Every structure is written in C-alpha cells, then in structure tokens.
C-alpha cells in the first residue's frame, strides 16, 4: 500500500526510524513500453553531487536499491511543456539566484534522498506548476531508488551514522526543462535538456 506523502523531513525521518514494513517498489511504478515525461528541475552543483556520492558509497551493495547516476541527480520542481516556457519565464521575473542546503540523507517510501532547503524552491515550483500543492512539496535530491521492496533495517543502519553530517551549501542559478525517459529499461538514462532559464535575468539558452 502506498504510504501518505510527507509534509516535513522531520516526519519522514521519524517514520523511517520505526518502520518495519518493506519499502515500496519505485521501479515497478513505471511502464515497460517507451514513454517520456517533460519536467522542470534544478540541477545540483558539484558540492551537492559529492555529498550524494558520500551517501551512495555507504549504501553500495544493499539489495533492492538502484543508486542514482550523477547525470540524473536533480531537484524536481514539477511537470512542464515546452510551449509553457514563456509563461514560466514571466512568472519568474524578479527571481534571483539563491543559496540552498543539501543534506542530511533521509528515506521516503521508495527512495533515499538528500534533504534540500531553500525558500525559493517553493517559488520555483509554483512558477512551473501553478496548481501544485506546496503543502506536500519537499525539495530533495533522490540518490537511490527502490528496485523491489527492500527491508528498511539495513538501510537504516547505513544512514544513521550519516545523519550528523552538516549540509553542504550551493548556489542555485538556473532551472532546466528536460525530457525524461521513464520506461523501466530506460529509467535513469540521460535526460534531454530542452531549455534552461537563468535566475536573475530570466534569459533562456
């Protein structure tokens, strides 16, 4: 049974600490046939990617997890369409680059993630998807997905020593509109970037 969406990172971690039932299967949710989504996301920089790699090394070898490759690391902002570009740019006028914090690691129902904090992420999510329910919007970078239904115990044992790691800070200066292959055999393959929008001048490339 699919678990309820969390409204805070504290809630997610508290539930994970006492969770007995297996995690949900992320990969099984996707179609077997070729299919794509168009999404807006904020790409993490090198410091955030290195923090993701630290946690991934601790998780390496655990059954039922697929580690996220570096090219797939992202902060998801919402679904989009290429013909929405001008409307998104208009909504982002006045938005500027900002500092965000990445970490520590926590666990959702079907993914191990880095918590991400930065007040502007909610503004970005509202700009790209105006009807999005921000009450359940928790910016994060997924660093491992479930492929099957692994037990939470071994994952918890690996994450607990990492909870005291201080978050890394990094500047977010653009968002991207990408086409993402979501068929099971193509999952986690590289994305195709359609547009990038710089924060501050709202110019696209």
N, C-alpha and C positions, 0 to 999 in steps of 0.2 A: 504493500500500500504506500502511495506517495505521501511523504511527510509534509506538514504545513510549511509554508515559506517563512523564513525567519525575518524578524523586524529589527534585529540588532546582532552584532557579532558576539556580544556577551551571551545572548540567548542561544546562539548556535554552539558556542563552546560549552556552555553549561549542559546542554542536551547531549553533546558528544561525550562528555565525561561520564555520563551514566547510561549511555546507550548500550543495549545488549543485542538487539536485533541486527542482522547484517545491513550493510549499506545498500542503497538502491543501485540498479544497473543503468549507468549513463548510456553506454554504447547501444544497449538494446532498444532505446527510445528512437533510434534513427532508422530511416528507411534503408532497405537493401538496394534499391534502384538509385540511379543517378539523380541527385536533387541538390538544389542550392538555396542558400539564404543570402540576402543582402543586408548587411549590418553596419552600424556605426560603432567605432570603438576608439579608445585612447591607447596608443601603443606605449608600453613601458620602456624606459631607457635602460642603459647598461647596468646601473646600480640595482634597479629592481630585478632585472634578469639574473644578476649574480645572486641576489637573495633567494630567488626562486630556485636557482641551481643548488644552493646550500641545502635547502629543504628536500629537494629531489634526491640528492645524494643520500640523505638519511632514509628516504623511502625506498630507495632502489632495492629490488629483489623481492618486494612484498607481492604476494599473489593477488590478482584481481584488480591491479592498478595499472593504468597506462600513463606514463609521465608525459606532460605536455612539452612538445619540442619548442625550442626558442622562438621559431617563426610564428608560433600560434599563441604566444603569451599576449594577453590583452585585457583591458578593462572594458567590458561590454556596456554600451550606452543605449542600445535599442535597435529595432529593425528600421530599415530605410529603403528608399528607392532613389535611383539616380535622378529622376525628374523632381525630387524634393530638394535638390542641392541649394537652389536659390532661396527657398523658404527657410531652410536651416541656416544659411548664412545671414539672412535678415534677422532671425531670432537670436543669433549670436553676436550681433553688433553690440559692442561695449564689453564683451567678454575678453579677458586678458589671460595670458599665461599665468600659471599658479603653481605653488609648491604642494606636493602630495606626499603622503607617508605610506610605505608598503611594508606590511608585516605587523604582527607575527602571523604564523600559519594557524589555520583552524580547519574545521571539517564541516561541510554541508552534507546533505543527504547522499549526494552522488559525486562529490568532488572534494579534493584537498585544495585549499585556496590560501593566498596571502590576503589578509585584510588590507583594504585600501581606504585611506581617509583624506578627504579634501572637499571642502564645502562646495566648490564649483562643479563637482561631478553631477550633483543633482540638477544644476542649471543646464549642464550639457545634455543630460538625459531628457529633460523637459523640452529642450530645443529640438532634439532629433525625433522625439516621440511624445508629442504634447499630451496625449491621453495616458501616459504611463503612470502607474500607481507608485508614487515615490515612498509610500509607507513601507513597501517591501523592497525598495531599491537599496542594495548593499554593494557598493563598488568593490570589486575583488579581481584578483588575477588567479585563475584556476591553474594549478601547477601539476595536478594529477587527477584523472578521471577514473571512475569505476568501470571495469570491464568484467562484469559478473557481479556477484553480491558478496564482497569480502567481509570478514568479521572486523568489527571496529577495534578489538583489543590490540592486535599487533600494530595497527596504525597509531592508536593512542600512545602505545609505548614509545614509538619513534618520535611523535610530535611533542610529548610532554617536556623533554629536555630543551626544546627549541622555543618554548613559549616566552622565555625571558629575553630572547634576542631583541634588541632595540630595533624599531622600524628604520628603514632607510628613507631618506628624503630625496625627491627628484622633481624636476620641473616638468610640467605638462604644458606643451606649447602648441599642439595640434591634435586634431581628430581625423580619422580616416573612414571613408565609406568603402567597404570591401565586399566582394562576392566570396562566400564560404561554401565549399563542397561539404555536404553533410551525409552522403551515402556512407554506410558502415565501412566499406573498403577504402573510402577516400577520406574518412574522418582524420583530422589532424594534418592533412596535407596542406601545402602553402595556399594562402589566400591571394586573390587578385584585387589590387587596390584600384578603385575607380576614381576617387578624388581624395585629396587631403585639404583640410581647411585649417589655416593657421589662426591661433587665438591671438587677438590683438588687432589684426588688420583685416581679418575675415577674407583674405585672398585665397583662392584655390589654385592648385597646381595639377 
